[in-house]
């Protein structure tokens, strides 16, 4: 199990919003012993931090986890990924997600329809574009959602020795999980996932879909950003627990994530969280995340204790584990946690 970190966020207390802090985050990740770093599309463009990471470290896997596919043409995504694969000398992973209808239509002003079918075609379009660049053959991709039939020499990027990057998909529901296991190189499990849901629902579906498509589990990467509440002192641990409760309350109010709660018989919790969210009573929601729910969704404890629990829960089923800490993690606690995880 490889251990990863997010950059461009709160890995070291900075927000990664300038070159100096981003470089510092990459250096911190390398020094702590992380195997890879991911950039997500929340407060900034997801393709820029991996570029900085590739420049300032030569060993870390770098990637997007995730970029919003439907906010971009497959051509622009293919170009960015091609360049990052070259700049990183083959260490880039293109992680894609769909986002939800309201954001695609109202924030990005892009079309939304049939997300599973559209994502399947999106991946096919990426590969058709990369094939054209690698082989020099005429680009002729015509689908129901995307059409790419023009590629002149002036706009064709130079070939490089690293090949196309792997494509991974973020998935919550069964249809997108099936798309990932049918067409992608791996899957990002959502952070709002429990060990039980992962083992009883997600992984069996992945394995069945891979088998149905004649693919092996060995070549398919399952990555999980698992929430961890830890700290070097009781005060830090209490702060971490409060932040994780808040994050879980936010996710639990989202209708798309209700199946995870239903798996545990906690569907009523979603109803109440959603009701409070509609009323913008955000702080009242946190109190509904009791210790049982907290313990199911997150690992809680001192650094070495938390690391041991992460390994117990996931080391036999997850290929990459991202330390998901929705709070500024103390440097000492971070170093101790990662040291115990990679030992």
C-alpha positions as CSV (number, residue, x, y, z in Angstrom):
1,X,0.0,0.0,0.0
2,X,1.5,3.3,-1.1
3,X,1.0,6.4,1.0
4,X,0.1,9.7,-0.6
5,X,-0.6,13.3,0.3
6,X,-2.6,16.2,-1.1
7,X,-0.8,19.3,-2.2
8,X,-2.2,22.7,-2.9
9,X,-4.2,22.5,0.4
10,X,-3.5,22.2,4.1
11,X,-0.7,19.7,4.2
12,X,1.6,22.0,6.3
13,X,-0.7,24.8,7.5
14,X,-0.2,26.8,4.3
15,X,-2.8,26.8,1.5
16,X,-0.3,26.1,-1.4
17,X,-1.5,29.3,-3.1
18,X,2.0,30.6,-4.0
19,X,5.1,29.0,-5.4
20,X,7.1,29.1,-2.2
21,X,4.4,27.3,-0.1
22,X,3.7,24.8,-2.9
23,X,7.4,23.9,-3.2
24,X,7.6,23.6,0.6
25,X,4.6,21.2,0.5
26,X,6.3,19.0,-2.1
27,X,9.5,19.0,0.0
28,X,7.6,18.2,3.1
29,X,5.9,15.3,1.4
30,X,9.2,13.9,0.1
31,X,10.9,14.3,3.5
32,X,8.1,12.6,5.4
33,X,8.3,9.6,3.1
34,X,5.1,9.9,1.1
35,X,5.1,8.0,-2.2
36,X,3.0,10.4,-4.2
37,X,1.2,13.7,-4.2
38,X,-2.3,14.6,-5.6
39,X,-3.9,17.9,-6.6
40,X,-7.6,18.4,-6.5
41,X,-9.9,20.8,-8.3
42,X,-11.3,22.8,-5.3
43,X,-9.8,26.2,-5.0
44,X,-7.4,26.2,-7.9
45,X,-6.6,24.6,-11.2
46,X,-5.6,20.9,-10.6
47,X,-3.0,20.7,-13.3
48,X,-0.6,23.3,-12.0
49,X,0.6,21.8,-8.6
50,X,1.7,18.5,-10.2
51,X,3.9,20.5,-12.6
52,X,5.6,22.2,-9.6
53,X,5.9,18.8,-7.9
54,X,7.4,17.2,-10.9
55,X,10.0,19.9,-11.1
56,X,11.0,19.8,-7.5
57,X,11.1,16.1,-6.9
58,X,12.1,13.3,-9.2
59,X,10.6,10.3,-7.3
60,X,7.1,11.2,-6.2
61,X,4.1,10.0,-8.3
62,X,2.2,13.2,-9.2
63,X,-1.4,13.5,-10.4
64,X,-4.8,15.0,-10.2
65,X,-7.3,13.6,-7.7
66,X,-9.3,14.8,-9.3
67,X,-9.8,17.1,-12.2
68,X,-13.4,17.8,-13.4
69,X,-13.6,16.1,-16.8
70,X,-16.9,17.6,-17.9
71,X,-15.6,21.1,-17.4
72,X,-13.1,20.5,-20.2
73,X,-13.0,19.2,-23.8
74,X,-11.1,15.9,-24.0
75,X,-8.7,17.7,-26.3
76,X,-7.6,20.2,-23.6
77,X,-7.4,17.4,-21.0
78,X,-5.4,15.2,-23.3
79,X,-2.9,18.1,-24.0
80,X,-2.4,18.9,-20.3
81,X,-1.9,15.3,-19.4
82,X,0.5,14.7,-22.3
83,X,2.6,17.6,-21.2
84,X,2.6,16.6,-17.5
85,X,3.5,13.0,-18.4
86,X,6.5,14.4,-20.3
87,X,7.5,17.0,-17.7
88,X,7.3,14.4,-14.9
89,X,9.2,11.7,-17.0
90,X,6.4,9.2,-16.8
91,X,5.2,9.8,-13.2
92,X,1.9,11.6,-13.9
93,X,-1.5,10.0,-13.3
94,X,-4.6,11.6,-14.8
95,X,-7.4,11.4,-12.2
96,X,-10.8,12.5,-13.5
97,X,-14.3,13.0,-11.9
98,X,-17.7,14.1,-13.1
99,X,-18.8,16.6,-10.4
100,X,-22.6,17.0,-10.2
101,X,-25.1,18.5,-12.6
102,X,-25.5,21.9,-10.9
103,X,-21.8,22.6,-10.9
104,X,-21.3,21.5,-14.5
105,X,-24.2,23.5,-15.8
106,X,-24.2,26.5,-13.5
107,X,-20.6,26.9,-12.5
108,X,-18.8,25.7,-15.6
109,X,-21.6,26.4,-18.1
110,X,-21.0,23.1,-19.8
111,X,-23.4,20.4,-20.9
112,X,-24.5,17.6,-18.6
113,X,-26.2,14.3,-19.5
114,X,-25.8,10.6,-19.0
115,X,-22.6,10.9,-16.9
116,X,-21.6,7.2,-17.1
117,X,-22.0,7.1,-20.8
118,X,-20.4,10.5,-21.3
119,X,-17.4,9.5,-19.1
120,X,-17.0,6.2,-21.1
121,X,-16.8,8.2,-24.3
122,X,-14.5,10.8,-22.7
123,X,-11.9,8.2,-21.9
124,X,-12.2,6.7,-25.4
125,X,-11.7,10.2,-26.9
126,X,-8.6,10.7,-24.8
127,X,-7.1,7.5,-26.1
128,X,-8.0,8.3,-29.7
129,X,-6.3,11.7,-29.4
130,X,-3.2,10.2,-27.8
131,X,-3.1,7.4,-30.4
132,X,-3.1,10.1,-33.1
133,X,-0.2,11.9,-31.5
134,X,1.8,8.7,-31.0
135,X,1.2,7.0,-34.4
136,X,0.7,10.0,-36.7
137,X,-2.5,8.5,-38.0
138,X,-5.5,10.7,-38.8
139,X,-7.7,11.7,-35.9
140,X,-11.2,10.5,-36.5
141,X,-13.2,10.2,-33.3
142,X,-16.9,10.6,-33.6
143,X,-19.2,9.8,-30.7
144,X,-22.5,10.8,-29.2
145,X,-21.0,13.5,-26.9
146,X,-17.6,14.4,-28.4
147,X,-16.2,14.6,-31.9
148,X,-12.5,15.1,-32.7
149,X,-11.7,15.0,-36.4
150,X,-9.1,17.7,-37.0
151,X,-5.4,17.5,-36.0
152,X,-2.9,19.3,-38.1
153,X,0.9,19.1,-37.7
154,X,1.2,22.5,-36.3
155,X,-1.0,21.6,-33.3
156,X,0.4,18.0,-32.8
157,X,2.7,17.8,-29.8
158,X,6.1,16.2,-30.0
159,X,6.2,12.6,-29.1
160,X,8.0,11.6,-25.9
161,X,9.3,8.3,-24.5
162,X,6.9,8.1,-21.6
163,X,3.7,7.1,-23.3
164,X,0.2,8.0,-22.3
165,X,-0.5,8.5,-18.6
166,X,-2.8,6.1,-16.7
167,X,-6.4,7.4,-16.3
168,X,-8.2,6.9,-13.0
169,X,-11.8,7.8,-12.2
170,X,-13.4,9.0,-9.0
171,X,-16.6,6.9,-8.4
172,X,-19.3,6.9,-5.8
173,X,-22.2,5.0,-7.3
174,X,-22.3,1.6,-9.1
175,X,-22.5,2.9,-12.6
176,X,-19.3,5.0,-12.5
177,X,-17.6,2.2,-10.6
178,X,-18.4,-0.1,-13.5
179,X,-17.1,2.5,-16.0
180,X,-13.8,2.7,-14.1
181,X,-13.4,-1.0,-13.9
182,X,-14.3,-1.4,-17.6
183,X,-12.3,1.4,-19.2
184,X,-9.9,3.1,-16.7
185,X,-6.7,2.1,-15.1
186,X,-7.9,2.6,-11.6
187,X,-10.5,4.1,-9.3
188,X,-10.5,6.8,-6.6
189,X,-12.8,5.7,-3.8
190,X,-14.6,8.6,-2.3
191,X,-13.5,9.8,1.1
192,X,-17.0,9.3,2.5
193,X,-16.6,5.5,2.4
194,X,-16.4,3.0,5.3
195,X,-14.4,-0.1,5.4
196,X,-17.6,-2.1,5.4
197,X,-19.0,-0.4,2.3
198,X,-15.6,-0.7,0.6
199,X,-15.3,-4.5,1.2
200,X,-19.0,-5.4,0.8
201,X,-20.1,-3.1,-2.0
202,X,-17.3,-1.4,-3.9
203,X,-14.6,-4.0,-4.2
204,X,-16.9,-6.9,-5.2
205,X,-18.4,-4.7,-8.0
206,X,-14.9,-3.8,-9.1
207,X,-13.8,-7.4,-9.2
208,X,-16.9,-8.6,-11.0
209,X,-16.6,-5.8,-13.6
210,X,-12.9,-6.5,-14.2
211,X,-13.6,-10.2,-14.7
212,X,-16.5,-9.5,-17.0
213,X,-14.2,-7.4,-19.2
214,X,-11.3,-9.9,-19.1
215,X,-9.1,-7.7,-16.9
216,X,-7.0,-8.6,-13.9
217,X,-7.2,-6.9,-10.5
218,X,-3.4,-6.8,-10.4
219,X,-3.3,-4.1,-13.1
220,X,-6.1,-2.0,-11.6
221,X,-5.2,0.6,-9.0
222,X,-7.7,1.3,-6.1
223,X,-6.9,4.5,-4.3
224,X,-8.6,5.7,-1.1
225,X,-8.4,9.2,0.5
226,X,-9.1,8.0,4.1
227,X,-10.0,10.5,6.8
228,X,-7.6,10.4,9.7
229,X,-8.0,12.4,13.0
230,X,-4.7,12.5,14.8
231,X,-2.4,14.9,16.7
232,X,0.6,15.0,19.0
233,X,-1.4,16.3,21.9
234,X,-4.9,15.9,23.3
235,X,-5.7,19.4,22.2
236,X,-4.6,18.7,18.6
237,X,-6.5,15.4,18.6
238,X,-9.6,17.2,19.8
239,X,-9.3,19.8,17.0
240,X,-8.8,17.1,14.4
241,X,-11.8,15.2,15.6
242,X,-14.0,18.3,15.4
243,X,-12.8,19.0,11.9
244,X,-13.5,15.5,10.7
245,X,-17.0,15.5,12.3
246,X,-17.7,18.7,10.3
247,X,-16.5,17.1,7.1
248,X,-18.5,14.0,7.6
249,X,-21.6,16.0,8.3
250,X,-21.2,17.9,5.1
251,X,-20.7,14.7,3.0
252,X,-23.6,12.9,4.9
253,X,-26.0,15.6,3.8
254,X,-25.4,14.9,0.1
255,X,-28.0,12.7,-1.5
256,X,-25.5,10.9,-3.7
257,X,-23.6,9.6,-0.7
258,X,-26.7,8.2,1.1
259,X,-26.1,4.6,0.0
260,X,-23.0,4.5,2.3
261,X,-25.1,5.4,5.3
262,X,-27.9,3.0,4.2
263,X,-25.4,0.2,4.2
264,X,-25.0,0.8,8.0
265,X,-28.7,1.4,8.6
266,X,-28.1,5.1,9.0
267,X,-30.4,6.5,6.3
268,X,-32.3,8.6,8.8
269,X,-29.1,10.4,9.6
270,X,-28.8,11.5,6.0
271,X,-32.4,12.8,6.1
272,X,-31.7,14.9,9.2
273,X,-28.4,16.2,7.9
274,X,-29.9,17.1,4.6
275,X,-32.8,19.0,6.3
276,X,-30.3,21.0,8.4
277,X,-28.1,21.8,5.4
278,X,-31.0,23.2,3.4
279,X,-31.7,25.4,6.4
280,X,-28.0,26.4,6.4
281,X,-27.7,25.1,10.0
282,X,-24.2,23.8,9.4
283,X,-22.9,23.9,13.0
284,X,-26.0,22.0,14.2
285,X,-25.1,19.1,11.8
286,X,-21.8,18.3,13.4
287,X,-23.4,17.1,16.7
288,X,-25.2,14.4,14.7
289,X,-22.0,12.6,13.9
290,X,-21.6,10.5,17.0
291,X,-18.6,8.4,17.9
292,X,-20.0,5.3,16.2
293,X,-20.4,7.1,12.9
294,X,-17.1,8.9,13.3
295,X,-15.2,5.6,14.0
296,X,-16.8,4.0,10.9
297,X,-15.8,6.7,8.5
298,X,-12.5,7.9,10.0
299,X,-9.5,6.5,11.8
300,X,-9.0,8.3,15.2
301,X,-6.0,8.2,17.5
302,X,-2.5,9.1,18.2
303,X,-0.2,8.9,15.2
304,X,1.2,5.4,15.7
305,X,-2.2,4.1,16.7
306,X,-3.9,5.7,13.7
307,X,-1.3,4.4,11.3
308,X,-1.7,0.8,12.7
309,X,-5.5,1.1,12.3
310,X,-5.2,2.3,8.7
311,X,-3.0,-0.7,7.9
312,X,-5.4,-3.1,9.6
313,X,-8.4,-1.8,7.8
314,X,-7.0,-1.3,4.3
315,X,-3.6,-2.8,3.6
316,X,-5.0,-5.9,2.0
317,X,-7.5,-4.2,-0.3
318,X,-6.1,-0.7,-1.2
319,X,-3.2,0.0,-3.4
320,X,-2.8,3.7,-2.5
321,X,-3.9,5.5,0.6
322,X,-4.1,9.3,0.8
323,X,-3.8,10.8,4.2
324,X,-7.0,12.9,4.3
325,X,-6.8,15.4,7.1
326,X,-9.4,18.3,6.7
327,X,-7.4,20.4,9.2
328,X,-3.8,21.7,9.5
329,X,-1.9,18.6,10.7
330,X,0.9,19.3,13.1
331,X,4.3,18.6,11.5
332,X,5.4,16.2,14.3
333,X,2.1,14.3,14.1
334,X,2.3,14.1,10.3
335,X,5.9,12.8,10.4
336,X,5.1,10.2,13.1
337,X,1.9,9.0,11.2
338,X,3.7,8.6,7.9
339,X,6.7,7.0,9.4
340,X,4.5,4.4,11.0
341,X,2.5,3.9,7.8
342,X,5.5,3.3,5.5
343,X,7.5,1.3,8.0
